[in-house]
Amino acid sequence: MSNIEQTLSIIKPDAVERNLIEKIKSIFTKNNLTIKEDKKIHITKDEAAEFYKVHQSKPFYNDLCTYLSSGPIVVMILEGENAVVHNRKLMGATNPKNAEENTIRKLYGISIDKNSVHGSDSIDNAKKEINFFFKS
């Protein structure tokens, strides 16, 4: 039985700025994740704070919110077999230095903050995050 899921992916400001949108999208599509919906948006710091609320107790929270709202981002709904885990494998470790070869963060990440992409870390969070950007 197949386990088709949806997950949220964000191409962060550093990657948008460096014109990596199509390169990153092609990694998803070549690896059997379908881009169901996508849009390029620019969110406010307040929206970023709401989106990253789960991290609000962490020391990096404020910088994270400032960064995500610092420029245009591309939000996407990815769909495929075990999409949440599959997307996280394709992204690689949060710190690009520790990411496996050929993962998005190894290829394009600049630093632990500017690591080019975000992906939901669970089915529950994927639903919340998709609803955050794609409210029907």
Secondary structure, 3 states (H helix, E strand, C coil): CCCEEEEEEEECHHHHHCCCHHHHHHHHHHCCCEEEEEEEECCCHHHHHHHCHHHCCCCCHHHHHHHHCCCCEEEEEEEEECHHHHHHHHHCCCCHHHCCCCCHHHHHCCCCCCCCEEECCCHHHHHHHHHHHCCC
